[in-house]
């Protein structure tokens, strides 16, 4: 009888420990940006997957131990059947790509950007994983590899091997919005729309490279994609207080759903991620101005 009780006690401990490990991988909006110190403390977590977003040649020279090089083009179409750039592949292809990265249903995914040039691509990768139903287990490493190195944390050139994952994705169409839905909101509501392009493209003072028309979706405010990160050597994201003030300065209220867009669906990823970080409801118009600007029936302002 005593042996039976001991076995039950040990089993309970194991179950509790297992649950604690799994619950530790759960994330809320506040957890989608992690620090370098947090990552270093959690490197031994067997559920942790670090996706390195950058140049493969640079990854092969140095990266965080255990990181896996991934190409955004595995989950992004250069052009789809409607001649739109940077759209999602079909669900089966997206799932296949994520499995090839070793992702499973219980994985905790950290996206590490190589340098400032890959912040927007890493934010797009975050949006892609959110669309695949994995948003509650994905975070971006604040400052990426640059900050990690500047703080004297270890890097390696050893490329770790890993097994194919078994993730089952569940597409969340609520994170994106179509051209027709944006137009309906313009006609019937007062939608909150953020244009993430640089000011000259927003105002139409330069020719938009992705459309014959220049300017912006009528009613949109302009928060350039680069405004969310610090202009220093690490390119950390700005503090939540600073980002909150940036949104409030543009009269963006928590009770409204934000629509974010850009030229072809890359730059707006920074604003999508920031909105999620701040706890806003947000939807991504990834057809963006390349689609909107080509349709002469849709309203454009300068």
LOGUZA-185565 format. One line per field, with one value per residue (C-alpha): residue in one letter; x, y, z. Coordinates in nm, 4 decimals, padded with zeros to 6 digits. Layout:
REM residues N
type = (a, ...) .
u = (X, ...) .
v = (Y, ...) .
w = (Z, ...) .
***
This chain:
REM residues 302
type = (x, x, x, x, x, x, x, x, x, x, x, x, x, x, x, x, x, x, x, x, x, x, x, x, x, x, x, x, x, x, x, x, x, x, x, x, x, x, x, x, x, x, x, x, x, x, x, x, x, x, x, x, x, x, x, x, x, x, x, x, x, x, x, x, x, x, x, x, x, x, x, x, x, x, x, x, x, x, x, x, x, x, x, x, x, x, x, x, x, x, x, x, x, x, x, x, x, x, x, x, x, x, x, x, x, x, x, x, x, x, x, x, x, x, x, x, x, x, x, x, x, x, x, x, x, x, x, x, x, x, x, x, x, x, x, x, x, x, x, x, x, x, x, x, x, x, x, x, x, x, x, x, x, x, x, x, x, x, x, x, x, x, x, x, x, x, x, x, x, x, x, x, x, x, x, x, x, x, x, x, x, x, x, x, x, x, x, x, x, x, x, x, x, x, x, x, x, x, x, x, x, x, x, x, x, x, x, x, x, x, x, x, x, x, x, x, x, x, x, x, x, x, x, x, x, x, x, x, x, x, x, x, x, x, x, x, x, x, x, x, x, x, x, x, x, x, x, x, x, x, x, x, x, x, x, x, x, x, x, x, x, x, x, x, x, x, x, x, x, x, x, x, x, x, x, x, x, x, x, x, x, x, x, x, x, x, x, x, x, x, x, x, x, x, x, x, x, x, x, x, x, x) .
u = (00.0000, 00.2828, 00.4529, 00.1250, 00.0927, 00.4510, 00.3938, 00.0788, 00.2703, 00.5523, 00.3009, 00.1268, 00.4580, 00.5414, 00.2009, 00.2260, 00.5785, 00.4714, 00.1759, 00.3983, 00.6356, 00.3521, 00.1859, 00.5202, 00.5055, 00.1656, 00.1719, -00.0416, -00.0137, 00.2301, 00.4633, 00.5054, 00.8259, 01.0901, 01.4209, 01.7663, 01.7975, 01.4691, 01.5862, 01.9229, 01.7486, 01.5151, 01.7578, 01.7415, 01.3621, 01.3148, 00.9995, 01.1795, 01.2447, 01.4493, 01.3843, 01.6721, 01.5518, 01.8377, 02.0951, 02.1981, 02.5650, 02.5623, 02.3720, 02.6398, 02.9042, 02.7267, 02.3908, 02.2352, 02.2951, 02.0177, 01.8735, 01.7344, 01.7737, 01.4409, 01.3560, 01.0471, 00.9969, 00.8976, 00.5746, 00.5353, 00.4451, 00.6412, 00.3231, -00.0156, -00.2718, -00.4114, -00.0616, -00.0336, 00.3002, 00.3677, 00.0511, 00.0121, 00.0519, -00.2388, -00.2975, -00.1383, 00.1817, 00.2007, 00.1644, 00.4250, 00.6738, 00.6205, 00.6667, 00.9923, 01.1119, 01.0570, 00.7475, 00.4978, 00.1764, 00.3540, 00.6465, 00.7319, 00.8637, 01.1059, 01.1830, 01.5319, 01.6036, 01.9611, 01.9681, 01.7511, 01.6909, 01.5049, 01.2722, 00.9901, 01.0435, 01.0390, 00.7200, 00.5732, 00.6778, 00.4999, 00.1850, 00.2111, 00.2325, -00.0579, -00.2596, -00.1685, -00.3268, 00.0037, 00.0014, -00.0321, 00.3048, 00.5180, 00.7373, 01.0039, 01.3423, 01.3742, 01.6905, 01.7496, 02.0977, 02.2548, 02.1421, 02.2319, 02.5894, 02.6295, 02.5437, 02.8243, 02.5993, 02.7423, 02.7034, 02.8123, 02.8680, 02.7517, 02.4294, 02.2071, 02.0024, 01.6350, 01.3435, 01.0467, 00.7651, 00.4060, 00.2186, -00.1470, -00.2309, -00.5744, -00.6136, -00.7415, -00.9002, -00.9932, -00.6357, -00.6619, -00.9168, -01.0123, -01.0460, -01.4238, -01.4391, -01.2232, -01.4513, -01.7632, -01.6189, -01.5332, -01.8920, -02.0666, -01.8275, -01.5370, -01.2576, -00.9153, -00.6652, -00.2864, -00.0678, 00.2831, 00.4653, 00.7092, 00.5400, 00.6202, 00.4453, 00.1499, 00.1072, 00.1563, 00.4413, 00.6336, 00.5045, 00.3893, 00.5973, 00.3261, 00.0364, -00.0411, -00.2124, -00.0340, -00.1581, -00.3326, -00.6614, -00.9039, -00.9211, -00.5930, -00.3396, 00.0342, 00.2680, 00.5821, 00.7006, 01.0382, 00.8797, 00.8300, 01.2004, 01.4803, 01.7231, 02.0388, 02.2834, 02.0563, 01.7270, 01.5274, 01.1546, 01.0595, 00.9117, 00.5442, 00.4887, 00.6480, 00.4603, 00.1349, 00.1933, 00.2668, -00.0696, -00.2545, -00.1025, -00.2849, -00.6130, -00.6058, -00.8383, -00.8403, -01.2127, -01.1636, -01.0243, -00.7156, -00.6618, -00.2999, -00.1612, 00.1364, 00.2546, 00.2692, 00.2108, 00.5572, 00.6067, 00.2636, 00.3756, 00.5608, 00.2391, 00.0398, 00.2891, 00.2967, -00.0820, -00.0874, 00.1851, -00.0227, -00.3382, -00.5295, -00.7620, -00.5965, -00.6510, -00.4019, -00.4987, -00.2225, -00.3550, -00.2431, -00.2011, -00.0823, -00.4414, -00.6306, -00.4481, -00.5050, -00.8836, -01.0000, -01.3363, -01.1780, -01.1215, -00.7661, -00.6536, -00.3355) .
v = (00.0000, 00.2395, 00.1647, 00.2339, 00.5728, 00.6635, 00.5762, 00.7884, 01.0781, 01.0525, 01.0327, 01.3463, 01.5324, 01.4264, 01.5325, 01.8667, 01.9228, 01.8371, 02.0717, 02.3473, 02.3043, 02.3216, 02.6171, 02.7945, 02.7875, 02.9579, 03.3229, 03.6330, 03.9527, 04.0864, 03.7917, 03.8276, 04.0290, 03.8566, 03.9852, 03.8422, 03.7570, 03.5631, 03.3663, 03.2807, 03.1563, 02.9363, 02.7949, 02.4501, 02.4301, 02.1304, 02.2841, 02.6003, 02.6642, 02.9632, 03.0659, 03.2734, 03.5252, 03.6731, 03.5823, 03.2178, 03.3089, 03.5151, 03.2476, 02.9927, 03.2220, 03.2870, 03.2427, 03.1638, 02.8024, 02.5769, 02.8350, 02.7169, 02.9147, 02.9755, 03.1497, 03.3719, 03.2625, 02.9188, 03.0784, 03.3701, 03.3800, 03.6140, 03.6454, 03.4749, 03.4065, 03.7597, 03.9004, 04.0179, 03.9967, 03.8592, 03.6547, 03.3318, 02.9913, 02.7468, 02.5932, 02.2570, 02.4199, 02.6486, 02.3572, 02.1572, 02.4450, 02.4880, 02.1159, 02.1293, 02.3884, 02.1321, 02.2993, 02.0849, 02.1643, 02.2156, 02.4209, 02.7605, 02.9672, 03.2572, 03.4626, 03.6117, 03.8830, 03.9143, 04.2948, 04.6000, 04.4975, 04.1880, 04.3387, 04.3825, 04.0328, 03.8853, 04.0752, 03.9321, 03.5861, 03.6544, 03.7542, 03.4388, 03.2163, 03.4075, 03.3430, 02.9732, 02.9678, 02.9655, 03.3232, 03.2206, 03.0443, 03.2832, 03.5748, 03.7979, 03.8361, 04.2059, 04.3393, 04.0117, 03.8733, 04.2210, 04.2935, 03.9392, 03.9855, 04.3396, 04.2090, 03.9528, 03.6492, 03.3388, 03.2563, 02.9560, 02.8478, 02.4923, 02.4131, 02.1864, 01.9109, 01.8583, 01.6354, 01.7336, 01.8723, 01.7552, 02.0832, 02.0936, 02.4486, 02.6063, 02.9080, 03.2189, 03.4333, 03.6968, 03.8291, 03.9499, 04.1511, 04.1663, 04.4624, 04.4195, 04.4236, 04.7371, 04.9132, 04.8061, 04.9506, 05.2761, 05.3030, 05.2082, 05.2830, 05.5067, 05.2471, 05.2935, 05.2344, 05.2619, 05.3084, 05.1843, 05.3256, 05.6193, 05.9649, 06.0498, 05.7349, 05.7943, 06.1521, 06.0637, 06.3101, 06.0265, 05.7715, 05.4523, 05.1696, 04.9090, 05.0907, 05.3358, 05.5586, 05.7299, 05.8381, 05.6369, 05.4682, 05.7454, 05.7929, 05.6172, 05.7679, 05.7325, 05.5577, 05.4623, 05.1087, 05.2246, 05.4297, 05.1236, 05.0488, 05.2513, 05.4290, 05.2903, 05.0048, 04.7361, 04.8443, 04.7216, 04.7829, 05.0994, 05.0620, 04.9771, 05.3217, 05.4920, 05.2720, 05.3337, 05.7089, 05.6759, 05.5095, 05.7522, 06.0495, 05.9191, 05.8851, 05.5051, 05.3793, 05.0342, 04.9899, 05.0030, 04.7400, 04.8557, 04.7763, 04.7941, 04.7953, 04.9138, 04.8620, 04.4826, 04.3459, 04.3554, 04.6965, 04.6825, 04.3730, 04.6010, 04.7828, 04.4597, 04.3200, 04.6437, 04.6576, 04.2996, 04.3839, 04.6743, 04.4655, 04.6187, 04.4214, 04.4310, 04.2955, 04.2931, 04.4023, 04.2166, 04.2989, 04.6472, 04.9388, 04.7152, 04.5868, 04.8949, 05.1424, 04.9416, 04.9481, 05.2870, 05.2465, 05.2574, 05.5861, 05.7219, 06.0461, 06.2543) .
w = (00.0000, 00.0879, -00.2448, -00.4252, -00.2524, -00.3372, -00.7030, -00.7097, -00.5521, -00.8088, -01.0937, -00.9668, -00.9563, -01.3112, -01.4414, -01.2629, -01.3927, -01.7463, -01.7239, -01.5918, -01.8846, -02.1353, -01.9610, -01.9660, -02.3448, -02.3574, -02.4499, -02.4223, -02.6241, -02.3634, -02.4279, -02.8030, -02.7596, -02.5480, -02.4163, -02.4790, -02.1082, -02.1161, -02.4194, -02.2669, -01.9516, -02.1576, -02.4166, -02.2550, -02.2961, -02.5270, -02.6752, -02.7777, -03.1483, -03.2655, -03.6242, -03.7626, -04.0211, -04.2239, -04.4859, -04.4955, -04.5515, -04.2319, -04.0397, -04.1294, -03.9787, -03.6487, -03.4829, -03.1469, -03.0466, -03.1713, -03.4101, -03.7429, -04.0618, -04.2356, -04.5591, -04.5613, -04.9228, -04.7978, -04.6706, -04.9115, -05.2786, -05.5013, -05.7073, -05.6946, -05.9656, -05.9267, -05.9933, -05.6309, -05.4539, -05.1062, -05.0537, -04.8560, -05.0198, -04.9966, -04.6532, -04.7355, -04.8628, -04.5612, -04.3214, -04.5128, -04.4880, -04.1136, -04.0558, -04.2541, -04.0000, -03.7233, -03.5790, -03.3869, -03.2009, -02.8677, -03.0002, -02.8533, -03.1435, -03.1145, -03.4262, -03.4291, -03.6860, -03.8067, -03.8162, -03.8813, -04.2432, -04.1292, -03.8678, -04.1194, -04.2596, -03.9089, -03.8297, -04.1508, -04.0324, -03.7019, -03.8924, -04.1045, -03.7972, -03.6415, -03.9583, -03.9261, -03.5791, -03.3896, -03.2636, -02.8982, -02.9066, -03.1138, -03.0071, -03.1598, -02.9916, -02.9130, -03.0764, -03.2579, -03.3112, -03.3075, -02.9516, -02.8435, -02.9652, -02.8324, -02.4856, -02.5115, -02.5314, -02.7030, -03.0718, -03.2756, -03.6340, -03.5599, -03.7438, -03.5351, -03.6945, -03.6166, -03.7096, -03.9227, -03.7125, -03.6851, -03.6578, -03.7592, -03.8581, -03.8194, -04.0462, -03.8697, -04.1397, -03.8815, -03.8779, -04.2378, -04.4300, -04.7968, -05.0318, -05.0293, -04.6497, -04.6294, -04.8797, -04.6892, -04.3691, -04.5465, -04.6696, -04.3442, -04.0593, -03.9663, -03.9778, -03.8208, -04.1016, -04.0739, -04.3810, -04.2902, -04.5936, -04.5755, -04.5723, -04.9350, -05.0572, -04.8252, -04.9427, -05.3077, -05.3613, -05.5280, -05.7750, -05.6021, -05.7450, -05.6889, -05.8547, -06.1335, -05.8766, -05.5891, -05.2474, -04.9770, -04.8927, -04.8043, -04.4274, -04.3486, -04.1072, -04.1617, -03.9170, -04.1124, -04.0421, -03.9087, -03.6292, -03.4064, -03.3497, -03.1947, -03.4214, -03.2608, -03.3118, -03.1641, -03.3249, -03.0300, -03.0464, -02.8633, -02.5148, -02.4872, -02.3350, -02.6363, -02.8810, -02.6967, -02.7178, -03.0913, -03.1455, -02.9183, -03.1043, -03.4120, -03.2217, -03.2276, -02.9561, -02.7973, -02.8636, -03.2418, -03.4775, -03.6651, -04.0319, -04.1414, -04.4951, -04.7029, -05.0609, -05.0953, -04.7444, -04.5849, -04.4201, -04.2542, -04.0643, -03.8208, -03.7369, -03.7168, -03.4663, -03.2666, -03.2494, -03.1188, -02.8683, -02.7366, -02.7136, -03.0048, -03.2269, -03.5684, -03.9178, -04.2028, -04.5535, -04.7337, -05.0796, -04.9752, -05.2154, -05.4998, -05.5162, -05.3979, -05.6191, -05.9350, -05.8914, -06.0215, -05.8476, -05.5003, -05.3150, -05.2930, -05.1300, -05.1359) .
***
